[in-house]
Amino acid sequence: MERLKKLYDLVQGKNGQDTIVLDISEVATFARYFIITTAMSTPHLKQLKEEIKFDFKHKEGEIPLSREGEPGSGWIIIDYNDIIIHCFTKEKREYYDLEKIWGGCRRVEFEN
């Protein structure tokens, strides 16, 4: 949970908007958690992609298993094995609506 909180705080610190965490472990075997956030623009999405990877590597010594998507697509995935970060533009987040698809999963709340 500590690692999850660190990634959540990192996303929040990079001005991710409407960030939520879903515990998908009851229904999925490929990961335990999703962190879902919204970028304010395509350049912000690019910033999230680069800075999350860079900062977590330098603070925690961990690099993602993979990264998928390009800022121009409106959706970027950063895969830390058991934690997958989904960064969207507002339009793509509404379109793909992961919160609805994974709606039966428990939300994880953190105190600020």
MMTF fields as JSON, N, C-alpha, C and O atoms, coordinates in Angstrom:
{
  "mmtfVersion": "1.0.0",
  "mmtfProducer": "UNKNOWN",
  "numBonds": 447,
  "numAtoms": 448,
  "numGroups": 112,
  "numChains": 1,
  "numModels": 1,
  "chainsPerModel": [1],
  "groupsPerChain": [112],
  "chainIdList": ["A"],
  "bondAtomList": [4, 2, 8, 6, 12, 10, 16, 14, 20, 18, 24, 22, 28, 26, 32, 30, 36, 34, 40, 38, 44, 42, 48, 46, 52, 50, 56, 54, 60, 58, 64, 62, 68, 66, 72, 70, 76, 74, 80, 78, 84, 82, 88, 86, 92, 90, 96, 94, 100, 98, 104, 102, 108, 106, 112, 110, 116, 114, 120, 118, 124, 122, 128, 126, 132, 130, 136, 134, 140, 138, 144, 142, 148, 146, 152, 150, 156, 154, 160, 158, 164, 162, 168, 166, 172, 170, 176, 174, 180, 178, 184, 182, 188, 186, 192, 190, 196, 194, 200, 198, 204, 202, 208, 206, 212, 210, 216, 214, 220, 218, 224, 222, 228, 226, 232, 230, 236, 234, 240, 238, 244, 242, 248, 246, 252, 250, 256, 254, 260, 258, 264, 262, 268, 266, 272, 270, 276, 274, 280, 278, 284, 282, 288, 286, 292, 290, 296, 294, 300, 298, 304, 302, 308, 306, 312, 310, 316, 314, 320, 318, 324, 322, 328, 326, 332, 330, 336, 334, 340, 338, 344, 342, 348, 346, 352, 350, 356, 354, 360, 358, 364, 362, 368, 366, 372, 370, 376, 374, 380, 378, 384, 382, 388, 386, 392, 390, 396, 394, 400, 398, 404, 402, 408, 406, 412, 410, 416, 414, 420, 418, 424, 422, 428, 426, 432, 430, 436, 434, 440, 438, 444, 442],
  "bondOrderList": [1, 1, 1, 1, 1, 1, 1, 1, 1, 1, 1, 1, 1, 1, 1, 1, 1, 1, 1, 1, 1, 1, 1, 1, 1, 1, 1, 1, 1, 1, 1, 1, 1, 1, 1, 1, 1, 1, 1, 1, 1, 1, 1, 1, 1, 1, 1, 1, 1, 1, 1, 1, 1, 1, 1, 1, 1, 1, 1, 1, 1, 1, 1, 1, 1, 1, 1, 1, 1, 1, 1, 1, 1, 1, 1, 1, 1, 1, 1, 1, 1, 1, 1, 1, 1, 1, 1, 1, 1, 1, 1, 1, 1, 1, 1, 1, 1, 1, 1, 1, 1, 1, 1, 1, 1, 1, 1, 1, 1, 1, 1],
  "groupList": [{"groupName": "MET", "atomNameList": ["N", "CA", "C", "O"], "elementList": ["N", "C", "C", "O"], "formalChargeList": [0, 0, 0, 0], "bondAtomList": [1, 0, 2, 1, 3, 2], "bondOrderList": [1, 1, 2], "singleLetterCode": "M", "chemCompType": "L-PEPTIDE LINKING"}, {"groupName": "GLU", "atomNameList": ["N", "CA", "C", "O"], "elementList": ["N", "C", "C", "O"], "formalChargeList": [0, 0, 0, 0], "bondAtomList": [1, 0, 2, 1, 3, 2], "bondOrderList": [1, 1, 2], "singleLetterCode": "E", "chemCompType": "L-PEPTIDE LINKING"}, {"groupName": "ARG", "atomNameList": ["N", "CA", "C", "O"], "elementList": ["N", "C", "C", "O"], "formalChargeList": [0, 0, 0, 0], "bondAtomList": [1, 0, 2, 1, 3, 2], "bondOrderList": [1, 1, 2], "singleLetterCode": "R", "chemCompType": "L-PEPTIDE LINKING"}, {"groupName": "LEU", "atomNameList": ["N", "CA", "C", "O"], "elementList": ["N", "C", "C", "O"], "formalChargeList": [0, 0, 0, 0], "bondAtomList": [1, 0, 2, 1, 3, 2], "bondOrderList": [1, 1, 2], "singleLetterCode": "L", "chemCompType": "L-PEPTIDE LINKING"}, {"groupName": "LYS", "atomNameList": ["N", "CA", "C", "O"], "elementList": ["N", "C", "C", "O"], "formalChargeList": [0, 0, 0, 0], "bondAtomList": [1, 0, 2, 1, 3, 2], "bondOrderList": [1, 1, 2], "singleLetterCode": "K", "chemCompType": "L-PEPTIDE LINKING"}, {"groupName": "TYR", "atomNameList": ["N", "CA", "C", "O"], "elementList": ["N", "C", "C", "O"], "formalChargeList": [0, 0, 0, 0], "bondAtomList": [1, 0, 2, 1, 3, 2], "bondOrderList": [1, 1, 2], "singleLetterCode": "Y", "chemCompType": "L-PEPTIDE LINKING"}, {"groupName": "ASP", "atomNameList": ["N", "CA", "C", "O"], "elementList": ["N", "C", "C", "O"], "formalChargeList": [0, 0, 0, 0], "bondAtomList": [1, 0, 2, 1, 3, 2], "bondOrderList": [1, 1, 2], "singleLetterCode": "D", "chemCompType": "L-PEPTIDE LINKING"}, {"groupName": "VAL", "atomNameList": ["N", "CA", "C", "O"], "elementList": ["N", "C", "C", "O"], "formalChargeList": [0, 0, 0, 0], "bondAtomList": [1, 0, 2, 1, 3, 2], "bondOrderList": [1, 1, 2], "singleLetterCode": "V", "chemCompType": "L-PEPTIDE LINKING"}, {"groupName": "GLN", "atomNameList": ["N", "CA", "C", "O"], "elementList": ["N", "C", "C", "O"], "formalChargeList": [0, 0, 0, 0], "bondAtomList": [1, 0, 2, 1, 3, 2], "bondOrderList": [1, 1, 2], "singleLetterCode": "Q", "chemCompType": "L-PEPTIDE LINKING"}, {"groupName": "GLY", "atomNameList": ["N", "CA", "C", "O"], "elementList": ["N", "C", "C", "O"], "formalChargeList": [0, 0, 0, 0], "bondAtomList": [1, 0, 2, 1, 3, 2], "bondOrderList": [1, 1, 2], "singleLetterCode": "G", "chemCompType": "PEPTIDE LINKING"}, {"groupName": "ASN", "atomNameList": ["N", "CA", "C", "O"], "elementList": ["N", "C", "C", "O"], "formalChargeList": [0, 0, 0, 0], "bondAtomList": [1, 0, 2, 1, 3, 2], "bondOrderList": [1, 1, 2], "singleLetterCode": "N", "chemCompType": "L-PEPTIDE LINKING"}, {"groupName": "THR", "atomNameList": ["N", "CA", "C", "O"], "elementList": ["N", "C", "C", "O"], "formalChargeList": [0, 0, 0, 0], "bondAtomList": [1, 0, 2, 1, 3, 2], "bondOrderList": [1, 1, 2], "singleLetterCode": "T", "chemCompType": "L-PEPTIDE LINKING"}, {"groupName": "ILE", "atomNameList": ["N", "CA", "C", "O"], "elementList": ["N", "C", "C", "O"], "formalChargeList": [0, 0, 0, 0], "bondAtomList": [1, 0, 2, 1, 3, 2], "bondOrderList": [1, 1, 2], "singleLetterCode": "I", "chemCompType": "L-PEPTIDE LINKING"}, {"groupName": "SER", "atomNameList": ["N", "CA", "C", "O"], "elementList": ["N", "C", "C", "O"], "formalChargeList": [0, 0, 0, 0], "bondAtomList": [1, 0, 2, 1, 3, 2], "bondOrderList": [1, 1, 2], "singleLetterCode": "S", "chemCompType": "L-PEPTIDE LINKING"}, {"groupName": "ALA", "atomNameList": ["N", "CA", "C", "O"], "elementList": ["N", "C", "C", "O"], "formalChargeList": [0, 0, 0, 0], "bondAtomList": [1, 0, 2, 1, 3, 2], "bondOrderList": [1, 1, 2], "singleLetterCode": "A", "chemCompType": "L-PEPTIDE LINKING"}, {"groupName": "PHE", "atomNameList": ["N", "CA", "C", "O"], "elementList": ["N", "C", "C", "O"], "formalChargeList": [0, 0, 0, 0], "bondAtomList": [1, 0, 2, 1, 3, 2], "bondOrderList": [1, 1, 2], "singleLetterCode": "F", "chemCompType": "L-PEPTIDE LINKING"}, {"groupName": "PRO", "atomNameList": ["N", "CA", "C", "O"], "elementList": ["N", "C", "C", "O"], "formalChargeList": [0, 0, 0, 0], "bondAtomList": [1, 0, 2, 1, 3, 2], "bondOrderList": [1, 1, 2], "singleLetterCode": "P", "chemCompType": "L-PEPTIDE LINKING"}, {"groupName": "HIS", "atomNameList": ["N", "CA", "C", "O"], "elementList": ["N", "C", "C", "O"], "formalChargeList": [0, 0, 0, 0], "bondAtomList": [1, 0, 2, 1, 3, 2], "bondOrderList": [1, 1, 2], "singleLetterCode": "H", "chemCompType": "L-PEPTIDE LINKING"}, {"groupName": "TRP", "atomNameList": ["N", "CA", "C", "O"], "elementList": ["N", "C", "C", "O"], "formalChargeList": [0, 0, 0, 0], "bondAtomList": [1, 0, 2, 1, 3, 2], "bondOrderList": [1, 1, 2], "singleLetterCode": "W", "chemCompType": "L-PEPTIDE LINKING"}, {"groupName": "CYS", "atomNameList": ["N", "CA", "C", "O"], "elementList": ["N", "C", "C", "O"], "formalChargeList": [0, 0, 0, 0], "bondAtomList": [1, 0, 2, 1, 3, 2], "bondOrderList": [1, 1, 2], "singleLetterCode": "C", "chemCompType": "L-PEPTIDE LINKING"}],
  "groupTypeList": [0, 1, 2, 3, 4, 4, 3, 5, 6, 3, 7, 8, 9, 4, 10, 9, 8, 6, 11, 12, 7, 3, 6, 12, 13, 1, 7, 14, 11, 15, 14, 2, 5, 15, 12, 12, 11, 11, 14, 0, 13, 11, 16, 17, 3, 4, 8, 3, 4, 1, 1, 12, 4, 15, 6, 15, 4, 17, 4, 1, 9, 1, 12, 16, 3, 13, 2, 1, 9, 1, 16, 9, 13, 9, 18, 12, 12, 12, 6, 5, 10, 6, 12, 12, 12, 17, 19, 15, 11, 4, 1, 4, 2, 1, 5, 5, 6, 3, 1, 4, 12, 18, 9, 9, 19, 2, 2, 7, 1, 15, 1, 10],
  "groupIdList": [1, 2, 3, 4, 5, 6, 7, 8, 9, 10, 11, 12, 13, 14, 15, 16, 17, 18, 19, 20, 21, 22, 23, 24, 25, 26, 27, 28, 29, 30, 31, 32, 33, 34, 35, 36, 37, 38, 39, 40, 41, 42, 43, 44, 45, 46, 47, 48, 49, 50, 51, 52, 53, 54, 55, 56, 57, 58, 59, 60, 61, 62, 63, 64, 65, 66, 67, 68, 69, 70, 71, 72, 73, 74, 75, 76, 77, 78, 79, 80, 81, 82, 83, 84, 85, 86, 87, 88, 89, 90, 91, 92, 93, 94, 95, 96, 97, 98, 99, 100, 101, 102, 103, 104, 105, 106, 107, 108, 109, 110, 111, 112],
  "secStructList": [7, 2, 2, 2, 2, 2, 2, 2, 2, 2, 2, 2, 2, 6, 6, 7, 3, 3, 3, 3, 3, 3, 3, 7, 6, 6, 6, 7, 1, 1, 7, 1, 3, 3, 3, 3, 3, 3, 3, 1, 1, 2, 2, 2, 2, 2, 2, 2, 2, 2, 2, 2, 2, 2, 2, 2, 2, 2, 2, 2, 1, 7, 7, 7, 1, 3, 3, 3, 7, 7, 4, 4, 4, 6, 3, 3, 3, 3, 3, 7, 1, 1, 3, 3, 3, 3, 3, 3, 3, 2, 2, 2, 2, 2, 2, 2, 7, 2, 2, 2, 2, 6, 6, 6, 1, 3, 3, 3, 7, 7, 7, 7],
  "xCoordList": [0.819, 0.0, 0.867, 0.469, 2.032, 2.926, 3.377, 3.424, 3.702, 4.128, 2.987, 3.203, 1.789, 0.61, 0.406, 0.142, 0.525, 0.366, 1.434, 1.143, 2.664, 3.736, 3.437, 3.645, 2.953, 2.602, 1.402, 1.38, 0.418, -0.745, -0.299, -0.713, 0.536, 1.026, 1.839, 1.766, 2.607, 3.395, 2.483, 2.725, 1.448, 0.482, -0.19, -0.318, -0.612, -1.246, -0.281, -0.679, 0.976, 1.985, 2.292, 2.845, 1.94, 2.132, 0.839, 0.678, -0.062, -1.33, -2.287, -3.065, -2.232, -3.269, -4.606, -4.685, -5.639, -6.957, -7.891, -7.818, -8.775, -9.803, -9.189, -9.72, -8.078, -7.357, -8.093, -8.487, -8.269, -8.87, -7.992, -7.189, -8.169, -7.482, -8.546, -9.416, -8.471, -9.381, -8.598, -7.537, -9.131, -8.572, -9.234, -10.394, -8.494, -9.052, -8.68, -8.96, -8.049, -7.487, -8.527, -8.189, -9.773, -10.814, -11.294, -11.881, -11.043, -11.588, -10.524, -10.843, -9.275, -8.213, -6.97, -6.714, -6.206, -4.961, -3.723, -2.608, -3.907, -2.762, -2.254, -1.153, -3.03, -2.627, -3.518, -4.547, -3.102, -3.91, -4.669, -5.783, -4.035, -4.62, -4.521, -3.583, -5.51, -5.463, -5.405, -6.148, -4.527, -4.593, -5.061, -4.433, -6.156, -6.732, -6.718, -7.183, -6.175, -6.092, -6.331, -6.266, -6.608, -6.861, -5.807, -5.498, -5.266, -4.342, -5.151, -6.217, -4.645, -5.362, -5.21, -5.967, -4.228, -3.966, -3.05, -2.552, -2.83, -1.899, -0.47, 0.212, 0.014, 1.352, 1.445, 2.48, 0.369, 0.357, 0.409, 1.055, -0.261, -0.218, 1.207, 1.667, 1.899, 3.303, 4.153, 5.024, 3.903, 4.631, 4.403, 5.351, 3.157, 2.856, 3.639, 4.253, 3.614, 4.296, 5.777, 6.312, 6.428, 7.871, 8.226, 9.138, 7.521, 7.917, 7.573, 8.313, 6.479, 6.163, 7.273, 7.795, 7.621, 8.689, 10.01, 10.659, 10.399, 11.663, 11.693, 12.649, 10.669, 10.662, 10.609, 11.298, 9.804, 9.715, 11.014, 11.408, 11.674, 12.981, 13.986, 14.732, 14.003, 14.995, 14.639, 15.537, 13.363, 12.96, 12.919, 13.274, 12.48, 12.26, 13.137, 13.155, 13.857, 14.729, 13.987, 14.516, 12.777, 11.95, 11.538, 11.107, 11.679, 11.216, 9.993, 9.842, 9.121, 7.932, 8.296, 9.299, 7.461, 7.628, 7.413, 8.116, 6.438, 6.173, 5.385, 4.816, 5.375, 4.552, 3.898, 4.551, 2.631, 1.89, 1.191, 0.79, 1.051, 0.324, 1.227, 2.324, 0.735, 1.422, 0.498, -0.723, 1.067, 0.22, -0.874, -1.99, -0.561, -1.551, -2.758, -3.802, -2.619, -3.74, -4.733, -5.876, -4.291, -5.166, -5.178, -5.909, -4.388, -4.378, -2.987, -2.434, -2.437, -1.124, -1.248, -1.911, -0.609, -0.58, 0.866, 1.778, 1.052, 2.364, 2.198, 1.465, 2.88, 2.681, 3.803, 4.957, 3.443, 4.373, 4.038, 4.1, 3.689, 3.387, 2.059, 1.051, 2.027, 0.784, -0.022, -1.164, 0.567, -0.105, -0.001, 1.096, -1.149, -1.175, -1.773, -2.878, -1.011, -1.455, -2.037, -1.378, -3.267, -3.943, -4.041, -4.695, -3.392, -3.449, -4.214, -3.849, -5.268, -6.145, -6.257, -6.02, -6.618, -7.196, -8.648, -9.171, -9.289, -10.667, -11.59, -12.42, -11.433, -12.309, -12.142, -13.131, -10.905, -10.662, -11.093, -11.56, -10.942, -11.393, -12.903, -13.408, -13.618, -15.075, -15.459, -16.406, -14.729, -15.031, -14.817, -15.698, -13.658, -13.353, -14.001, -14.273, -14.251, -15.023, -14.638, -15.484, -13.355, -12.881, -13.592, -13.773, -13.991, -14.705, -16.004, -16.392, -16.674, -17.904, -17.587, -18.22, -16.595, -16.237, -15.807, -16.192, -15.013, -14.494, -15.287, -14.776, -16.524, -17.352, -17.603, -17.881, -17.513, -17.728, -16.53, -16.6, -15.447, -14.213, -14.217, -14.773, -13.59, -13.506, -12.572, -11.493, -13.001, -12.126, -11.238, -11.679, -10.001, -9.042, -8.923, -8.673, -9.102, -9.025, -7.787, -7.428, -7.133, -5.971, -6.255, -6.875, -5.793, -5.898, -4.76, -3.643, -5.037, -3.986, -3.15, -2.222],
  "yCoordList": [-1.197, 0.0, 1.267, 2.3, 1.176, 2.335, 2.739, 3.923, 1.754, 2.015, 2.628, 3.553, 2.121, 2.662, 4.12, 4.964, 4.415, 5.794, 6.703, 7.845, 6.212, 7.025, 7.35, 8.483, 6.376, 6.636, 7.581, 8.473, 7.382, 8.273, 9.704, 10.641, 9.872, 11.208, 11.825, 13.032, 11.009, 11.497, 12.022, 13.096, 11.27, 11.702, 13.008, 13.944, 13.062, 14.273, 15.455, 16.575, 15.21, 16.255, 16.792, 17.883, 16.04, 16.463, 17.059, 17.193, 17.407, 18.059, 17.188, 17.689, 15.872, 15.008, 15.414, 15.678, 15.465, 15.918, 14.731, 13.732, 14.857, 13.84, 12.443, 11.477, 12.347, 11.078, 10.139, 10.519, 8.903, 7.868, 6.624, 6.438, 5.781, 4.492, 3.413, 3.485, 2.412, 1.269, 0.015, -0.252, -0.749, -2.053, -3.082, -3.443, -3.548, -4.483, -5.937, -6.832, -6.169, -7.489, -8.602, -9.775, -8.259, -9.279, -9.792, -10.871, -9.015, -9.381, -9.514, -9.9, -9.203, -9.257, -9.912, -9.822, -10.568, -11.192, -10.467, -10.741, -9.555, -8.876, -7.694, -7.205, -7.225, -6.102, -6.089, -6.762, -5.309, -5.162, -3.83, -3.742, -2.793, -1.451, -0.707, -0.895, 0.143, 1.166, 2.517, 2.772, 3.375, 4.789, 5.464, 5.312, 6.207, 6.863, 8.361, 8.833, 9.105, 10.555, 11.247, 10.624, 12.539, 13.342, 14.43, 15.135, 14.55, 15.636, 16.821, 16.644, 18.016, 19.223, 19.528, 20.326, 18.889, 19.15, 18.05, 17.228, 18.035, 17.074, 17.304, 16.33, 18.554, 18.754, 18.279, 17.761, 18.454, 17.973, 16.452, 15.875, 15.801, 14.342, 13.873, 12.893, 14.57, 14.243, 14.443, 13.626, 15.515, 15.785, 14.673, 14.205, 14.252, 13.154, 11.906, 11.264, 11.57, 10.37, 10.396, 9.415, 11.499, 11.594, 11.759, 11.098, 12.625, 12.949, 11.866, 11.681, 11.152, 10.049, 9.006, 8.555, 8.634, 7.648, 8.132, 7.395, 9.353, 9.911, 10.019, 9.573, 10.6, 10.826, 9.523, 9.394, 8.553, 7.295, 6.516, 5.832, 6.619, 5.97, 6.584, 5.865, 7.905, 8.569, 8.53, 8.532, 8.494, 8.451, 7.035, 6.802, 6.081, 4.713, 3.684, 2.518, 4.093, 3.164, 2.172, 1.107, 2.505, 1.57, 2.196, 3.348, 1.416, 1.853, 1.024, -0.11, 1.582, 0.815, -0.37, -0.349, -1.4, -2.543, -2.106, -2.549, -1.237, -0.729, 0.567, 0.916, 1.258, 2.446, 2.307, 1.944, 2.592, 2.479, 3.794, 4.516, 4.09, 5.276, 6.484, 6.552, 7.423, 8.681, 9.818, 9.671, 10.943, 12.061, 12.434, 12.774, 12.372, 12.712, 11.788, 12.151, 10.593, 9.646, 9.962, 9.506, 10.746, 11.094, 10.088, 10.274, 9.024, 7.992, 7.392, 6.911, 7.428, 6.839, 5.871, 6.161, 4.731, 3.724, 3.564, 3.392, 3.625, 3.379, 2.167, 2.22, 1.079, -0.214, -0.49, -0.696, -0.488, -0.843, -2.233, -2.454, -3.153, -4.543, -4.677, -4.994, -4.447, -4.603, -3.313, -3.319, -2.216, -0.916, -0.356, -0.18, -0.08, 0.477, 1.872, 2.072, 2.834, 4.221, 4.536, 4.337, 5.026, 5.454, 6.971, 7.535, 7.63, 9.083, 9.42, 8.976, 10.2, 10.534, 12.045, 12.819, 12.45, 13.771, 13.648, 12.54, 14.77, 14.745, 14.004, 13.192, 14.292, 13.69, 12.178, 11.449, 11.699, 10.25, 9.547, 8.409, 10.209, 9.589, 9.394, 8.35, 10.396, 10.269, 9.193, 8.438, 9.123, 8.149, 6.713, 5.868, 6.435, 5.062, 4.69, 3.514, 5.66, 5.496, 4.252, 3.413, 4.148, 2.999, 2.876, 1.771, 3.998, 3.958, 3.17, 2.471, 3.273, 2.512, 1.039, 0.145, 0.799, -0.58, -1.358, -2.514, -0.724, -1.358, -0.904, -0.932, -0.492, 0.105, -0.762, -0.238, -2.068, -2.942, -3.044, -3.682, -2.426, -2.508, -1.45, -0.362, -1.8, -0.911, 0.261, 0.083, 1.453, 2.618, 2.676, 2.411, 3.023, 3.186, 4.685, 5.47, 5.071, 6.479, 6.709, 5.88, 7.833, 8.238, 9.572, 10.453, 9.71, 11.006, 11.888, 11.412, 13.157, 14.096, 14.543, 15.332],
  "zCoordList": [0.0, 0.0, 0.0, -0.539, 0.598, 0.654, -0.751, -1.081, -1.558, -2.933, -3.74, -4.522, -3.552, -4.211, -3.818, -4.676, -2.554, -2.067, -2.664, -3.017, -2.781, -3.369, -4.825, -5.258, -5.586, -6.979, -7.082, -7.93, -6.225, -6.194, -5.891, -6.573, -4.878, -4.518, -5.647, -5.879, -6.345, -7.47, -8.581, -9.131, -8.905, -9.917, -9.475, -10.264, -8.229, -7.707, -7.745, -8.066, -7.421, -7.425, -8.814, -8.95, -9.836, -11.232, -11.788, -13.001, -10.901, -11.249, -12.039, -12.851, -11.8, -12.348, -11.738, -10.538, -12.543, -12.103, -11.888, -12.603, -10.89, -10.624, -10.511, -11.06, -9.803, -9.69, -8.748, -7.645, -9.206, -8.37, -8.418, -9.333, -7.408, -7.352, -7.223, -6.355, -8.095, -8.033, -7.671, -8.235, -6.728, -6.376, -7.287, -7.089, -8.28, -9.263, -8.957, -9.754, -7.805, -7.492, -7.378, -7.539, -7.104, -6.979, -8.336, -8.425, -9.39, -10.701, -11.787, -12.912, -11.476, -12.482, -11.897, -10.696, -12.752, -12.304, -12.838, -12.392, -13.779, -14.398, -13.585, -13.839, -12.616, -11.766, -10.53, -10.478, -9.539, -8.323, -8.295, -7.778, -8.865, -8.778, -10.094, -10.869, -10.328, -11.366, -10.675, -9.727, -11.15, -10.819, -12.101, -13.149, -12.022, -13.195, -12.941, -11.904, -13.908, -13.751, -15.085, -16.145, -15.014, -16.202, -16.326, -15.365, -17.528, -17.855, -18.373, -18.964, -18.149, -18.559, -20.052, -20.603, -20.709, -22.122, -22.656, -21.888, -23.957, -24.542, -24.041, -23.722, -23.957, -23.376, -21.922, -21.502, -21.16, -19.779, -19.746, -18.872, -20.684, -20.765, -21.039, -20.453, -21.923, -22.199, -20.948, -20.647, -20.229, -18.991, -17.973, -17.343, -17.809, -16.877, -17.26, -16.408, -18.53, -19.019, -18.659, -18.143, -18.927, -18.699, -17.222, -16.726, -16.53, -15.164, -14.15, -13.184, -14.342, -13.436, -13.52, -12.501, -14.738, -14.937, -14.328, -13.586, -14.639, -14.169, -12.643, -12.008, -12.064, -10.616, -9.822, -8.81, -10.263, -9.511, -9.609, -8.664, -10.742, -10.885, -9.913, -9.249, -9.832, -8.984, -7.496, -6.654, -7.162, -5.752, -5.2, -4.045, -6.038, -5.562, -6.263, -5.868, -7.289, -8.008, -8.876, -9.194, -9.261, -10.026, -11.359, -11.417, -12.415, -13.722, -14.115, -13.661, -14.954, -15.346, -16.234, -16.948, -16.175, -17.071, -18.512, -19.42, -18.707, -20.047, -19.961, -18.926, -21.076, -21.264, -22.621, -23.6, -22.679, -23.939, -24.227, -23.314, -25.492, -25.916, -26.078, -25.525, -26.845, -27.089, -26.69, -26.735, -26.302, -25.874, -26.883, -26.489, -28.167, -29.184, -29.224, -29.766, -28.653, -28.627, -27.514, -27.545, -26.53, -25.414, -24.281, -23.307, -24.379, -23.326, -23.239, -24.229, -22.047, -21.798, -20.629, -19.633, -20.763, -19.697, -19.237, -20.046, -17.935, -17.338, -16.426, -15.439, -16.763, -16.109, -15.104, -15.481, -13.83, -12.761, -12.21, -11.001, -13.083, -12.776, -12.049, -12.679, -10.751, -9.993, -9.911, -9.451, -10.354, -10.376, -11.791, -12.321, -12.393, -13.745, -13.673, -13.169, -14.191, -14.195, -15.571, -16.592, -15.59, -16.811, -16.774, -15.896, -17.724, -17.838, -19.11, -20.198, -18.971, -20.086, -20.278, -19.35, -21.486, -21.649, -21.183, -21.066, -20.921, -20.434, -21.411, -21.001, -22.687, -23.697, -23.753, -23.826, -23.719, -23.788, -22.508, -22.553, -21.376, -20.123, -20.152, -19.74, -20.637, -20.74, -21.753, -21.531, -22.857, -23.906, -23.42, -23.58, -22.831, -22.415, -21.089, -20.846, -20.237, -18.998, -18.192, -17.884, -17.858, -17.076, -15.736, -15.226, -15.168, -13.892, -14.014, -13.078, -15.146, -15.361, -15.633, -15.071, -16.505, -16.855, -15.611, -15.433, -14.758, -13.546, -12.316, -11.197, -12.529, -11.481, -10.263, -9.184, -10.408, -9.264, -8.339, -7.288, -8.723, -7.925, -6.824, -6.976, -5.734, -4.578, -4.874, -5.44, -4.485, -4.578, -3.334, -2.216, -3.563, -2.475, -2.204, -3.119, -0.958, -0.581, 0.249, 1.086, 0.022, 0.806, 1.461, 0.867, 2.693, 3.368, 2.893, 2.688, 2.72, 2.288, 3.446, 3.269]
}
